[in-house]
Amino acid sequence: MLLKGKKGIISGALDENSIAWKVAEKCKENGANFTLTNAPIALRMGKINDLAKKCSSEIIPADITSIKDIDNLYEESTKALGGKIDFILHSVGMSPNVRKNKEYGDLNYDWFFKTLDVSAISFHKVMQIAEKNNILNKWSSVLGLSYIAAQRTFPFYSDMAEAKSLLESITRSYGYRLGKLSKTRVNTISQSPTITTAGSGIEGFEAFYNYAEKMSPLGNATAEECANYCVFLFSDLSKKITMQNLFHDGGFSNTGISEEIIDQFS
Ligand SMILES: NC(=O)c1ccc[n+]([C@@H]2O[C@H](COP(=O)([O-])OP(=O)(O)OC[C@H]3O[C@@H](n4cnc5c(N)ncnc54)[C@H](O)[C@@H]3O)[C@@H](O)[C@H]2O)c1
């Protein structure tokens, strides 16, 4: 029960494959109380109701790019949970260019801005409004999800690579600020390719998933394993870990080549 008595907000659970869905289940198992949030349009799918029931959680709709919606999310969450917040999961990513198969050399710039707003600047908004509304407890933990395309080029990842670089930069900058203000830690987990709606929306995802599996000495990290890592990062066991991008990828990021890949090319 690593999170006994802790209060949180979990965004991004769309269906049972979502990383956020698994995080919610693990947080519940570990004794936390939390609200669930997603974009109003995603809530229409209705699946999240099953999760809410299972976790005894309230669902509060919020478009994560809207300051008004985040304001409301915080007001309703602190009311529902009966106090200030100990952890926030930002598990949101979306690129209209990727969705509509726009090539990197032919990006629609309005959509590019949308990618950055939804997938990265929203992380700043989540923290800025938390600071302004003073909703974070001392020693709270804020977590986002990233991908190694922030450091290295993966052509199919398109403008999401820029979004993840920005997300990781905001993590450092706001991590400093919130550390000073409320001893809050801010980190991103750089997760292995994972079969979810957002993941499989990327062109050539399956081939890349299999490649990463063969490149990683421990194999790809699953959504469930990611959820366990999130629980640790929300718990008091990780109090001094902050401003980090933490690779959770079975060793992929430090592997030059694996024997399996060599065999395939011999
Ligand atoms: N799946 C992977 O391979 C992988 C790898 C590394 C990192 N990630 C990251 O993990 C996070 C979660 O993605 P996932 O793989 O669980 O996929 P997912 O599709 O299940 O989750 C993405 C969520 O973002 C939500 N969302 C989109 N626009 C929104 C908006 N305007 N306001 C509020 N919510 C919005 C969606 O409704 C959805 O619930 C993302 O940041 C993603 O980039 C995923």
The ligand as an ORCA input file, in Angstrom:
! r2SCAN-3c Opt
* xyz 0 1
  N       2.022      3.874    -26.536
  C       3.301      4.114    -26.687
  O       4.021      3.436    -27.462
  C       3.935      5.203    -25.886
  C       5.340      5.211    -25.708
  C       5.925      6.250    -24.976
  C       5.109      7.264    -24.461
  N       3.747      7.237    -24.663
  C       2.935      8.334    -24.122
  O       2.041      7.836    -23.145
  C       0.965      8.762    -23.012
  C      -0.344      8.005    -22.984
  O      -0.609      7.404    -24.232
  P      -1.137      5.912    -24.419
  O      -0.101      5.195    -25.198
  O      -1.611      5.354    -23.139
  O      -2.342      6.107    -25.452
  P      -3.901      6.459    -25.246
  O      -4.397      6.774    -26.622
  O      -4.576      5.380    -24.513
  O      -3.878      7.784    -24.363
  C      -3.762      9.086    -24.879
  C      -4.814      9.919    -24.176
  O      -4.706     11.317    -24.490
  C      -6.039     11.812    -24.411
  N      -6.147     13.139    -25.026
  C      -5.903     13.490    -26.312
  N      -6.150     14.804    -26.492
  C      -6.565     15.294    -25.291
  C      -6.975     16.577    -24.831
  N      -7.015     17.649    -25.644
  N      -7.331     16.728    -23.526
  C      -7.303     15.664    -22.671
  N      -6.919     14.421    -23.054
  C      -6.564     14.241    -24.353
  C      -6.829     10.738    -25.157
  O      -8.230     10.867    -25.002
  C      -6.239      9.488    -24.566
  O      -6.945      9.106    -23.387
  C       1.125      9.764    -24.168
  O       1.782     10.912    -23.690
  C       2.026      9.008    -25.120
  O       2.718      9.855    -26.003
  C       3.158      6.212    -25.335
*
